[in-house]
């Protein structure tokens, strides 16, 4: 007689396991649905932050870019009364971006910085604005924002101003990329799609501004974010600033250069906690307000006087870059307490909705930065 062959047992066959049964199909569907719903809720809440964090790109040594589309919480920041210090801004941003899971622990330790702004027109009559930012070596972030309720803009953040330390690398881990989103709240200059240009410059003394009324609060950098998001002209920008209490970032004296596509340009300064507005096509690092009298350092006045010599001339973009190179820090003897390098230079073209960006005194190479095009940063 033939022996019956016994089929080999499959040790992975769940049917053979001592009485254990698989998950009920209905339960499995419910679990999958709950997980999917939870994932959808988390994506709605945090997805735009993840996309923005993933957009951080290395452009060259110590230069990065980032793009944010949608709501980054600035409306909520304003509706909540704003903030009267850089630390308070950091606390809000950290809480908003992480849903309260992370507490801001940064420390901003900034020295005074220099700057120059120059307003001119080309042969076609279009406005061009030159801007130098002078400071010590630091990583730099180019930021493009397209807010839910506001104008698209490009701006610049000095990464050291975020308070994460000099070893912080914005495009390293996902956690570091998330931290980079704070750059949206810390611009020191920029231009929006309406052609409004704003820049923060140190003024001529150490008088920090801290207005104390019942108005909502702004710091220097969040004031620039407000103007880029909501103002189309110089007049609108000044009217907006009048609605808020100003508080100096890094507790130094600041003044704003504000210009628009019409060619109008002003300096907004704070003297004894009162706003003073002066029309001017040039601004460096001393007050223009008559109430201040003689103020500022020798170098600031030298840069101001040199820029004034170019007023009234029609200049094209490359020529404006040449003017700004003439007042870059490489032309001046370095003294204690003064900036070390022109960290970046902008030549803004409001009508074209674009600008040329020169990094670290390299005026032979530029990045073309656009406000509305898909490829918003490209080498030139």
VEXZADREN-169606 format. One record per atom (N, C-alpha, C): residue in one letter; x negated, y, z. Coordinates in steps of 0.2 Angstrom, whole numbers, padded with zeros to 4 digits, always signed. Atoms other than C-alpha are relative to their C-alpha. Example, Ala and Ser with C-alpha at 12.3 -4.5 7.8 and 13.67 -1.06 7.14 Angstrom:
2
a-0004-0006+0000;a-0062-0022+0039;a-0004+0006+0000;s+0004-0006-0001;s-0068-0005+0036;s+0004+0005+0003;
***
This chain:
380
x-0004-0006+0000;x+0000+0000+0000;x-0004+0006+0000;x+0003-0007+0000;x-0005+0018-0004;x+0001+0004+0006;x+0000-0005-0006;x-0009+0029+0011;x+0003+0007-0003;x-0002-0007+0002;x+0001+0045+0010;x-0005+0005+0002;x+0005-0005-0001;x-0010+0060+0009;x+0004+0006+0004;x-0003-0006-0004;x-0007+0074+0022;x-0003+0006-0003;x+0002-0007+0002;x-0008+0092+0016;x-0004+0003+0005;x+0004-0004-0005;x-0022+0102+0024;x+0004+0006+0003;x-0004-0005-0003;x-0015+0114+0036;x-0004+0007-0001;x+0003-0007+0001;x-0018+0133+0033;x+0000+0003+0007;x+0000-0003-0007;x-0023+0141+0050;x+0002+0007+0000;x-0003-0007+0000;x-0017+0158+0044;x+0007+0000-0002;x-0007+0000+0001;x+0000+0152+0040;x+0004+0001+0006;x-0003-0002-0006;x+0011+0161+0052;x+0006-0004+0002;x-0006+0005-0001;x+0025+0148+0050;x-0003-0005+0005;x+0003+0006-0004;x+0013+0135+0059;x-0002+0002+0007;x+0002-0003-0007;x+0009+0147+0074;x+0006-0002+0005;x-0004+0002-0006;x+0017+0141+0090;x+0006+0005+0001;x-0006-0004-0001;x+0034+0149+0088;x+0000+0007-0001;x+0001-0007+0001;x+0028+0166+0084;x+0004+0002-0007;x-0004-0002+0006;x+0039+0176+0071;x-0003+0007-0002;x+0002-0007+0003;x+0035+0191+0060;x+0005+0005+0002;x-0004-0006-0002;x+0042+0208+0063;x+0007+0000-0004;x-0007+0000+0004;x+0061+0209+0058;x-0001+0006-0005;x+0000-0005+0006;x+0062+0218+0041;x+0003+0007+0002;x-0003-0007-0002;x+0074+0231+0048;x-0004+0004+0004;x+0004-0003-0005;x+0063+0235+0062;x-0006+0003-0004;x+0006-0002+0004;x+0048+0236+0050;x+0002+0007-0004;x-0002-0005+0004;x+0057+0248+0039;x+0001+0006+0004;x-0001-0005-0005;x+0062+0259+0054;x-0007+0003+0002;x+0007-0003-0002;x+0044+0260+0060;x-0004+0004-0005;x+0003-0003+0005;x+0038+0264+0043;x+0003+0007-0001;x-0004-0007+0000;x+0051+0278+0042;x-0002+0005+0005;x+0002-0004-0006;x+0046+0285+0059;x-0007+0003-0002;x+0007-0002+0001;x+0028+0285+0054;x-0001+0005-0006;x+0000-0004+0006;x+0031+0293+0037;x+0003+0007+0002;x-0003-0006-0002;x+0043+0306+0045;x-0005+0005+0005;x+0005-0003-0005;x+0029+0310+0059;x-0005+0003-0005;x+0005-0003+0004;x+0016+0312+0045;x+0002+0006-0004;x-0002-0006+0004;x+0027+0324+0035;x+0001+0006+0005;x+0000-0006-0004;x+0030+0335+0050;x-0007+0002+0002;x+0007-0002-0001;x+0012+0335+0054;x-0003+0004-0006;x+0003-0004+0006;x+0008+0340+0036;x+0003+0007-0001;x-0003-0007+0001;x+0021+0354+0036;x-0003+0005+0005;x+0003-0005-0005;x+0013+0361+0052;x-0007+0001-0001;x+0007-0001+0001;x-0005+0358+0048;x-0003-0001-0006;x+0003+0002+0007;x-0007+0353+0030;x-0004+0006-0003;x+0003-0006+0003;x-0011+0371+0024;x-0007+0001+0003;x+0006-0001-0003;x-0025+0372+0037;x-0005-0005-0002;x+0004+0005+0003;x-0032+0355+0031;x-0003+0002-0007;x+0002-0002+0007;x-0032+0361+0013;x-0005+0006+0000;x+0004-0005+0000;x-0040+0377+0018;x-0007-0002+0003;x+0007+0003-0002;x-0054+0368+0028;x-0003-0003-0005;x+0003+0004+0005;x-0057+0357+0014;x-0003+0004-0006;x+0002-0005+0006;x-0059+0372+0002;x-0007+0003+0002;x+0006-0004-0001;x-0075+0378+0011;x-0005-0003-0004;x+0005+0002+0004;x-0089+0377-0001;x-0007+0003+0001;x+0007-0003+0000;x-0108+0380-0001;x-0001+0003-0007;x+0002-0004+0006;x-0113+0393-0014;x-0007+0000-0001;x+0007+0000+0000;x-0131+0395-0010;x-0002+0001+0008;x+0002+0000-0007;x-0142+0396+0006;x+0003+0006+0004;x-0003-0004-0005;x-0132+0404+0020;x+0006+0004-0003;x-0006-0003+0003;x-0117+0408+0008;x+0005-0005-0001;x-0006+0004+0001;x-0100+0400+0008;x+0006+0003-0002;x-0006-0003+0002;x-0083+0402+0001;x+0006-0004+0003;x-0005+0004-0002;x-0066+0397+0007;x+0007+0004-0002;x-0006-0002+0003;x-0048+0399+0001;x+0006-0002+0005;x-0005+0002-0004;x-0032+0400+0011;x+0007+0002-0004;x-0007-0001+0003;x-0014+0399+0003;x+0005-0001+0005;x-0005+0001-0005;x+0001+0402+0014;x+0000+0004+0006;x-0001-0003-0007;x+0005+0407+0032;x-0006-0002+0004;x+0006+0001-0005;x-0011+0409+0043;x+0002+0003+0006;x-0002-0002-0007;x-0001+0416+0057;x+0000+0008+0002;x+0001-0007-0001;x-0004+0435+0055;x+0006+0003+0002;x-0006-0003-0002;x+0014+0440+0056;x+0002-0002+0007;x-0002+0002-0007;x+0016+0430+0072;x-0005+0004+0005;x+0005-0003-0004;x+0000+0438+0079;x+0002+0007+0001;x-0002-0007+0000;x+0007+0456+0075;x+0006+0000+0004;x-0006+0000-0004;x+0024+0451+0082;x-0001-0001+0007;x+0002+0002-0007;x+0016+0445+0098;x-0004+0006+0003;x+0004-0005-0003;x+0008+0462+0101;x-0007+0001-0002;x+0007-0001+0002;x-0009+0459+0092;x-0004-0002+0006;x+0005+0002-0005;x-0024+0458+0103;x-0005+0006+0001;x+0004-0006-0002;x-0035+0471+0112;x-0008-0002+0001;x+0007+0002+0000;x-0052+0461+0111;x-0001-0005-0005;x+0002+0006+0005;x-0062+0449+0100;x+0002-0006+0003;x-0001+0006-0003;x-0060+0436+0113;x+0008-0002+0000;x-0007+0001+0001;x-0041+0438+0113;x+0002-0002-0007;x-0001+0003+0007;x-0041+0436+0094;x-0002-0007+0000;x+0003+0007+0000;x-0051+0420+0096;x+0005-0005+0003;x-0004+0004-0003;x-0039+0413+0108;x+0007-0001-0004;x-0006+0000+0004;x-0024+0417+0097;x-0001-0005-0006;x+0001+0003+0006;x-0032+0410+0081;x-0001-0008+0002;x+0001+0007-0002;x-0038+0394+0090;x+0007-0004+0002;x-0006+0003-0002;x-0021+0391+0098;x+0005-0001-0006;x-0004+0001+0006;x-0012+0394+0081;x-0002-0006-0004;x+0003+0005+0005;x-0023+0383+0070;x+0000-0007+0003;x+0000+0007-0002;x-0023+0368+0082;x+0006-0002+0004;x-0006+0002-0004;x-0006+0369+0090;x-0001+0000+0007;x+0001-0001-0007;x-0013+0374+0107;x-0005-0006+0002;x+0004+0005-0002;x-0025+0359+0107;x-0007+0002+0001;x+0007-0002+0000;x-0041+0369+0106;x+0000+0007+0003;x+0000-0007-0003;x-0046+0384+0117;x-0007+0003-0002;x+0006-0003+0002;x-0058+0396+0110;x-0005+0002+0005;x+0006+0000-0005;x-0075+0396+0119;x-0006+0004-0003;x+0005-0003+0003;x-0085+0407+0107;x-0002+0006+0004;x+0003-0006-0003;x-0096+0422+0112;x-0003+0004-0005;x+0003-0004+0006;x-0099+0436+0100;x-0005+0005+0003;x+0006-0004-0002;x-0116+0444+0103;x-0003+0003-0006;x+0002-0003+0006;x-0118+0456+0089;x-0004+0007+0002;x+0003-0007+0000;x-0130+0471+0087;x+0003+0005-0005;x-0003-0005+0005;x-0126+0487+0078;x-0002-0002-0007;x+0002+0001+0007;x-0126+0485+0060;x+0001+0007-0004;x-0001-0006+0004;x-0128+0498+0046;x+0004-0002-0006;x-0005+0001+0005;x-0118+0500+0030;x+0000+0007-0005;x-0001-0006+0005;x-0116+0512+0014;x+0006-0002-0004;x-0006+0000+0004;x-0100+0515+0004;x-0001+0006-0005;x+0001-0005+0005;x-0100+0524-0013;x+0006+0000-0005;x-0006+0000+0005;x-0085+0529-0024;x-0002+0004-0006;x+0002-0003+0006;x-0087+0533-0042;x+0005-0003-0006;x-0004+0003+0005;x-0079+0530-0059;x-0004-0001-0006;x+0004+0001+0006;x-0085+0523-0076;x+0003+0004-0006;x-0002-0004+0006;x-0083+0530-0093;x+0007-0001-0002;x-0007+0001+0001;x-0066+0523-0095;x+0005+0003+0005;x-0004-0003-0006;x-0060+0532-0079;x+0002-0005+0005;x-0001+0005-0005;x-0059+0516-0069;x-0004+0001+0006;x+0003-0001-0006;x-0063+0517-0051;x-0005-0006+0002;x+0005+0005-0002;x-0079+0507-0045;x-0002+0002+0007;x+0003-0002-0007;x-0084+0506-0026;x-0006-0005+0001;x+0006+0003-0003;x-0101+0501-0020;x+0000-0001+0007;x+0000+0001-0007;x-0103+0493-0003;x-0006-0004+0002;x+0006+0004-0003;x-0119+0488+0007;x+0002-0002+0007;x+0000+0002-0007;x-0118+0478+0023;x-0007-0002+0002;x+0007+0001-0002;x-0134+0479+0032;x+0000-0003+0008;x+0000+0003-0007;x-0138+0468+0047;x-0006-0005+0000;x+0005+0006+0000;x-0149+0453+0052;x+0002-0006-0004;x-0001+0006+0004;x-0150+0437+0043;x+0006-0004+0004;x-0006+0004-0002;x-0133+0427+0045;x+0003-0003-0006;x-0005+0003+0005;x-0122+0415+0036;x+0005+0005-0002;x-0005-0005+0003;x-0109+0424+0025;x+0005-0004-0003;x-0005+0004+0002;x-0092+0418+0021;x+0004+0005-0005;x-0005-0003+0005;x-0082+0424+0005;x+0007-0003+0001;x-0007+0003-0002;x-0063+0422+0009;x+0005+0003-0005;x-0005-0002+0004;x-0049+0423-0003;x+0007-0003+0004;x-0007+0002-0003;x-0031+0423+0005;x+0005+0002-0005;x-0007-0001+0004;x-0014+0422-0003;x+0005-0001+0005;x-0004+0001-0006;x-0003+0425+0012;x+0008+0000-0002;x-0008+0001+0001;x+0016+0421+0013;x+0003+0006-0001;x-0003-0007+0000;x+0021+0439+0016;x-0006+0005+0000;x+0005-0005+0001;x+0008+0450+0009;x-0004+0000-0006;x+0004+0000+0006;x-0005+0454-0004;x-0006-0005+0000;x+0007+0004+0000;x-0019+0442-0010;x-0006+0005+0000;x+0006-0004-0001;x-0036+0448-0006;x-0006-0004+0000;x+0006+0003-0001;x-0054+0444-0006;x-0004+0004+0006;x+0004-0003-0006;x-0065+0448+0010;x-0006-0004+0001;x+0006+0003-0002;x-0081+0445+0018;x+0000-0001+0008;x+0001+0001-0007;x-0085+0438+0035;x-0007-0002+0001;x+0007+0002-0003;x-0102+0438+0044;x+0001-0005+0005;x-0002+0006-0004;x-0101+0421+0051;x-0003+0000+0007;x+0002-0001-0007;x-0111+0425+0067;x+0005+0004+0004;x-0005-0004-0003;x-0097+0437+0071;x+0006-0005+0003;x-0005+0005-0002;x-0086+0421+0074;x-0001-0002+0007;x+0001+0002-0007;x-0095+0417+0090;x-0002-0007+0001;x+0001+0007-0001;x-0099+0399+0087;x-0008-0001+0000;x+0007+0002-0001;x-0118+0401+0088;x-0004+0001-0007;x+0004-0001+0007;x-0132+0404+0075;x-0001-0007-0003;x+0001+0006+0003;x-0133+0385+0072;x+0006-0003-0003;x-0007+0002+0002;x-0115+0384+0067;x-0001-0001-0008;x+0000+0001+0007;x-0113+0377+0049;x+0007-0001-0002;x-0007+0000+0002;x-0096+0380+0041;x+0002-0006-0004;x-0002+0005+0004;x-0096+0366+0029;x-0002-0007+0002;x+0002+0006-0002;x-0102+0352+0040;x+0006-0005+0002;x-0006+0005-0002;x-0089+0341+0050;x+0006+0004-0001;x-0007-0002+0001;x-0070+0343+0048;x+0001+0005+0006;x-0001-0004-0005;x-0071+0351+0065;x-0003+0007-0001;x+0003-0006+0002;x-0083+0364+0059;x+0003+0004-0005;x-0004-0003+0005;x-0073+0367+0044;x+0006+0004+0002;x-0005-0003-0003;x-0058+0371+0054;x-0001+0006+0004;x+0002-0006-0003;x-0067+0383+0064;x-0001+0006-0005;x+0002-0005+0005;x-0072+0392+0048;x+0007+0004-0002;x-0006-0003+0002;x-0053+0397+0046;x+0000+0007+0004;x+0000-0006-0004;x-0056+0410+0060;x-0003+0006-0004;x+0003-0005+0004;x-0065+0420+0046;x+0005+0005-0003;x-0006-0004+0003;x-0048+0426+0040;x+0001+0006+0004;x-0002-0005-0005;x-0046+0436+0056;x-0006+0005+0001;x+0006-0004-0001;x-0064+0443+0055;x-0003+0003-0006;x+0003-0003+0005;x-0066+0452+0039;x-0004+0007+0002;x+0004-0007-0001;x-0079+0467+0038;x+0001+0004-0006;x-0001-0004+0006;x-0074+0472+0021;x+0005-0004-0005;x-0004+0004+0005;x-0063+0467+0006;x+0004+0005-0005;x-0004-0004+0005;x-0051+0472-0008;x+0006-0005-0001;x-0006+0003+0001;x-0033+0467-0011;x+0002+0001-0008;x-0002+0000+0007;x-0023+0464-0027;x+0003+0007-0003;x-0003-0007+0002;x-0016+0482-0027;x-0006+0005-0001;x+0006-0005+0001;x-0034+0489-0028;x-0002+0004+0007;x+0002-0003-0007;x-0035+0494-0009;x-0007-0003+0002;x+0006+0002-0003;x-0053+0493-0003;x-0001+0002+0007;x+0001-0002-0007;x-0058+0493+0015;x-0007-0002+0002;x+0007+0002-0002;x-0075+0492+0024;x+0000+0003+0007;x+0001-0002-0007;x-0080+0493+0042;x-0008+0002+0000;x+0007-0002-0001;x-0096+0503+0046;x-0001+0002+0007;x+0001-0002-0006;x-0104+0507+0062;x-0001+0008-0001;x+0000-0007+0000;x-0102+0526+0067;x-0007+0002+0003;x+0006-0003-0002;x-0115+0538+0074;x-0002+0000+0008;x+0002+0000-0007;x-0115+0534+0093;x+0003-0006+0003;x-0002+0006-0004;x-0109+0521+0106;x+0007+0001+0003;x-0006-0001-0003;x-0092+0527+0109;x+0005-0005-0002;x-0004+0005+0002;x-0081+0512+0109;x+0008+0003+0000;x-0007-0002+0000;x-0062+0515+0105;x+0004-0005+0003;x-0005+0004-0003;x-0049+0508+0116;x+0006+0004+0002;x-0006-0004-0001;x-0032+0517+0114;x+0005-0004+0004;x-0004+0003-0005;x-0020+0513+0128;x+0007+0003-0001;x-0007-0003+0000;x-0001+0517+0123;x+0004-0007+0000;x-0005+0005+0000;x+0014+0506+0121;x+0000-0003-0007;x+0001+0003+0006;x+0009+0502+0103;x-0003-0007+0000;x+0003+0007+0000;x+0004+0484+0098;x-0008+0002-0002;x+0007+0000+0000;x-0015+0481+0098;x-0003-0003-0006;x+0004+0002+0005;x-0028+0479+0084;x-0007+0000+0002;x+0008+0000-0001;x-0047+0475+0085;x-0002+0003-0007;x+0003-0002+0006;x-0058+0482+0071;x+0001-0005-0006;x+0000+0005+0005;x-0058+0466+0061;x+0008-0001-0002;x-0007+0001+0001;x-0039+0463+0063;x+0003+0006-0003;x-0002-0005+0004;x-0036+0480+0057;x-0001+0000-0007;x+0001+0001+0007;x-0044+0477+0041;x+0004-0006-0003;x-0005+0005+0003;x-0034+0461+0039;x+0007+0002-0001;x-0007-0003+0001;x-0018+0471+0042;x+0000+0004-0007;x+0000-0004+0006;x-0023+0483+0028;x+0000-0004-0006;x+0000+0004+0006;x-0028+0470+0016;x+0006-0003-0002;x-0006+0003+0001;x-0012+0461+0018;x+0006+0004-0001;x-0006-0004+0000;x+0000+0475+0019;x+0000+0007-0003;x+0001-0006+0003;x-0007+0491+0011;x-0002+0000-0007;x+0001+0000+0007;x-0007+0496-0007;x-0004+0006-0002;x+0003-0007+0002;x-0014+0514-0006;x-0004+0002+0007;x+0003-0004-0006;x-0025+0525+0006;x+0005+0002+0004;x-0006-0003-0004;x-0009+0534+0012;x+0003-0005+0004;x-0003+0006-0003;x-0001+0517+0016;x-0004-0002+0006;x+0004+0003-0005;x-0016+0511+0025;x-0001+0005+0006;x+0001-0005-0006;x-0018+0527+0036;x+0007+0000+0004;x-0007+0001-0003;x+0001+0526+0040;x+0001-0006+0004;x+0000+0007-0003;x-0001+0508+0045;x-0004+0001+0007;x+0005-0001-0006;x-0016+0512+0057;x+0003+0004+0005;x-0003-0005-0005;x-0006+0526+0066;x+0005-0004+0004;x-0005+0004-0003;x+0007+0512+0071;x-0003-0004+0006;x+0003+0005-0005;x-0006+0503+0082;x-0005+0003+0004;x+0005-0002-0004;x-0018+0505+0096;x-0007-0003-0002;x+0006+0002+0002;x-0036+0503+0090;x-0005-0002+0006;x+0005+0002-0005;x-0049+0493+0100;x-0006-0003-0004;x+0006+0001+0004;x-0067+0492+0094;x-0003-0007+0001;x+0003+0006+0000;x-0074+0475+0090;x-0007+0001+0002;x+0007+0000-0003;x-0091+0470+0098;x-0001+0007+0004;x+0001-0006-0005;x-0088+0486+0109;x-0005+0005-0003;x+0004-0005+0003;x-0097+0498+0097;x+0005+0005-0003;x-0003-0005+0004;x-0092+0514+0088;x+0001-0002-0007;x-0001+0002+0007;x-0084+0510+0071;x+0003+0006-0004;x-0005-0004+0005;x-0077+0520+0056;x+0002-0004-0006;x-0003+0004+0006;x-0067+0513+0041;x-0001+0005-0006;x-0001-0002+0007;x-0070+0517+0023;x+0006-0003-0003;x-0006+0002+0003;x-0054+0516+0014;x+0001+0003-0007;x-0001-0003+0007;x-0051+0518-0005;x+0005-0004-0004;x-0005+0003+0004;x-0038+0514-0018;x-0002+0001-0008;x+0001+0000+0007;x-0037+0512-0037;x+0001+0007-0003;x-0001-0007+0002;x-0032+0530-0039;x-0007+0004+0000;x+0007-0003-0002;x-0050+0535-0033;x+0000+0004+0006;x+0000-0003-0006;x-0044+0542-0017;x-0004-0004+0005;x+0004+0004-0005;x-0056+0538-0003;x-0001+0004+0007;x+0000-0004-0007;x-0056+0543+0016;x-0005-0004+0005;x+0003+0003-0006;x-0066+0539+0032;x+0005+0001+0005;x-0004+0000-0006;x-0055+0535+0047;x-0004-0002+0006;x+0005+0001-0006;x-0064+0538+0063;x+0005+0001+0006;x-0003-0001-0006;x-0059+0538+0081;x-0004+0004+0005;x+0004-0005-0004;x-0065+0553+0092;x+0005+0001+0007;x-0003+0000-0007;x-0060+0552+0111;x+0007-0003-0001;x-0006+0004+0001;x-0047+0539+0106;x+0005+0003-0005;x-0005-0002+0004;x-0039+0549+0093;x-0002+0000-0007;x+0002+0001+0007;x-0039+0546+0074;x-0001+0006-0004;x+0002-0006+0004;x-0047+0558+0063;x-0001-0003-0008;x+0001+0002+0007;x-0046+0556+0044;x-0003+0006-0005;x+0004-0004+0004;x-0058+0564+0032;x-0001-0002-0007;x+0001+0002+0007;x-0058+0563+0013;x-0007+0000-0002;x+0007+0000+0002;x-0075+0558+0006;x-0001-0006-0004;x+0001+0006+0005;x-0082+0547-0008;x-0006-0004+0003;x+0006+0003-0003;x-0098+0543+0003;x+0001-0001+0007;x+0000+0001-0007;x-0099+0535+0020;x-0006-0004+0002;x+0005+0004-0003;x-0114+0528+0030;x+0001-0001+0007;x-0001+0002-0007;x-0117+0527+0048;x-0001+0006+0005;x-0001-0006-0005;x-0113+0544+0056;x+0007+0003-0001;x-0007-0003+0000;x-0097+0552+0060;x+0000+0006-0005;x-0001-0006+0004;x-0090+0565+0047;x+0005+0005+0004;x-0005-0005-0004;x-0077+0572+0060;x-0004+0006+0003;x+0003-0006-0003;x-0082+0590+0065;x+0000+0000+0007;x+0000+0000-0008;x-0078+0586+0083;x-0006-0003+0003;x+0006+0004-0002;x-0093+0575+0084;x-0007+0004-0001;x+0006-0004+0001;x-0106+0588+0078;x-0005-0004-0003;x+0006+0004+0003;x-0123+0582+0073;x-0001-0007+0004;x+0000+0007-0003;x-0124+0563+0076;x-0003-0004-0005;x+0002+0006+0004;x-0131+0547+0069;x-0008+0001-0001;x+0008+0000+0001;x-0149+0542+0064;x-0002+0002-0006;x+0003-0003+0006;x-0161+0548+0052;x+0001-0004-0006;x-0001+0004+0006;x-0159+0533+0040;x+0007+0001-0003;x-0007-0001+0002;x-0140+0535+0040;x+0000+0006-0005;x+0000-0006+0004;x-0142+0553+0034;x-0004+0000-0007;x+0004+0001+0006;x-0155+0548+0021;x+0004-0003-0005;x-0004+0004+0005;x-0144+0535+0013;x+0006+0005-0002;x-0006-0004+0002;x-0129+0547+0013;x-0002+0006-0005;x+0002-0005+0005;x-0139+0561+0005;x-0002-0003-0007;x+0002+0003+0006;x-0146+0549-0008;x+0006-0002-0004;x-0006+0002+0004;x-0129+0543-0013;x+0004+0006-0002;x-0003-0006+0002;x-0122+0560-0014;x-0003+0003-0007;x+0003-0003+0006;x-0134+0564-0028;x+0003-0004-0006;x-0003+0004+0006;x-0125+0551-0039;x+0007+0002-0001;x-0007-0002+0001;x-0108+0559-0037;x+0001+0004-0006;x-0001-0004+0007;x-0100+0566-0053;x-0002-0004-0006;x+0002+0003+0006;x-0109+0554-0064;x+0004-0006-0001;x-0004+0005+0002;x-0100+0541-0074;x-0005-0006+0000;x+0004+0005+0000;x-0107+0524-0070;x+0003-0007-0001;x-0003+0007+0001;x-0104+0506-0075;x-0002-0005+0005;x+0001+0004-0005;x-0104+0491-0064;x-0007-0001+0002;x+0007+0002-0001;x-0122+0486-0066;x-0004+0006+0003;x+0003-0007-0002;x-0127+0505-0063;x+0002+0001+0007;x-0002+0000-0007;x-0117+0505-0047;x-0004-0004+0005;x+0004+0005-0004;x-0126+0490-0041;x-0007+0003+0001;x+0006-0003+0000;x-0142+0499-0045;x-0001+0006+0005;x+0000-0005-0005;x-0137+0514-0034;x+0000-0003+0007;x+0000+0004-0006;x-0133+0502-0020;x-0007-0003+0002;x+0007+0003-0001;x-0150+0494-0022;x-0005+0006+0003;x+0004-0005-0002;x-0158+0511-0020;x+0001+0002+0008;x-0001-0001-0007;x-0150+0512-0002;x+0000-0006+0004;x+0001+0006-0004;x-0154+0494+0003;x-0005+0001+0005;x+0005-0001-0005;x-0164+0491+0018;x-0007-0002-0002;x+0007+0001+0003;x-0179+0485+0008;x-0004+0006-0001;x+0003-0006+0001;x-0182+0503+0005;x-0002+0004+0006;x+0001-0003-0006;x-0184+0508+0023;x-0004-0003+0005;x+0004+0003-0005;x-0196+0505+0037;x+0004-0003+0005;x-0004+0003-0005;x-0189+0493+0049;x-0002+0002+0007;x+0002-0002-0007;x-0188+0500+0067;x+0005-0003+0005;x-0004+0003-0005;x-0181+0493+0083;x+0007+0003+0000;x-0007-0002+0000;x-0162+0493+0084;x+0003+0002-0007;x-0003-0001+0007;x-0160+0495+0065;x+0001-0006-0003;x-0001+0006+0004;x-0153+0483+0053;x-0007-0003-0004;x+0006+0003+0003;x-0166+0470+0045;x+0001+0000-0007;x+0000+0002+0007;x-0159+0467+0028;x+0007+0002-0002;x-0006-0001+0003;x-0145+0472+0016;x+0003-0007-0001;x-0002+0007+0000;x-0135+0455+0019;x+0004-0001-0006;x-0004+0001+0007;x-0123+0458+0004;x+0001+0007-0002;x-0002-0006+0003;x-0118+0471-0008;x+0006-0002-0005;x-0006+0000+0004;x-0101+0473-0017;x+0000+0005-0005;x-0003-0005+0005;x-0096+0482-0033;x+0007-0002-0002;x-0007+0002+0001;x-0077+0482-0033;x+0003+0004-0006;x-0003-0003+0006;x-0067+0485-0048;x+0008-0001+0001;x-0007+0001-0002;x-0049+0488-0042;x+0005-0001-0006;x-0004+0001+0006;x-0041+0489-0060;x-0001-0007-0002;x+0001+0007+0003;x-0049+0472-0065;x+0002-0005+0005;x-0002+0005-0006;x-0044+0464-0048;x-0006-0005+0001;x+0006+0004-0001;x-0062+0458-0047;x-0006+0004+0003;x+0006-0004-0003;x-0079+0462-0039;x-0006-0004-0002;x+0006+0003+0000;x-0097+0458-0041;x-0003+0000+0007;x+0003+0001-0006;x-0106+0451-0026;x-0007-0002+0000;x+0008+0001+0000;x-0125+0452-0023;x-0002-0002+0007;x+0002+0002-0006;x-0132+0442-0009;x-0007+0001+0002;x+0007-0001-0003;x-0147+0446+0002;x-0005+0003-0004;x+0004-0005+0003;x-0154+0460-0008;x-0003-0003-0007;x+0002+0002+0007;x-0155+0449-0024;x+0005+0003-0005;x-0004-0003+0005;x-0149+0461-0037;x-0001-0002-0007;x+0001+0003+0006;x-0154+0451-0051;x+0005-0006-0002;x-0005+0005+0001;x-0140+0438-0048;x+0006+0002+0004;x-0006-0002-0003;x-0122+0440-0044;x+0005-0005-0001;x-0006+0004+0001;x-0106+0431-0041;x+0006+0004-0002;x-0006-0003+0002;x-0091+0436-0050;x+0006-0003+0005;x-0005+0002-0005;x-0076+0436-0037;x+0006+0003-0002;x-0007-0002+0002;x-0058+0437-0043;x+0005-0001+0005;x-0006+0000-0005;x-0042+0440-0033;x+0005-0005-0002;x-0005+0003+0002;x-0030+0431-0044;x-0001-0006-0004;x+0001+0005+0005;x-0038+0419-0056;x-0002-0007+0004;x+0001+0006-0003;x-0040+0400-0053;x-0007-0001+0003;x+0007+0001-0002;x-0059+0400-0053;x-0002+0007+0003;x+0000-0007-0003;x-0061+0414-0041;x-0007+0002+0002;x+0007-0002-0001;x-0080+0413-0037;x-0004-0004-0006;x+0004+0003+0005;x-0092+0410-0052;x-0006+0004+0000;x+0007-0003+0001;x-0110+0414-0055;x+0000+0004-0006;x+0000-0004+0005;x-0114+0428-0066;x-0007+0002-0002;
***
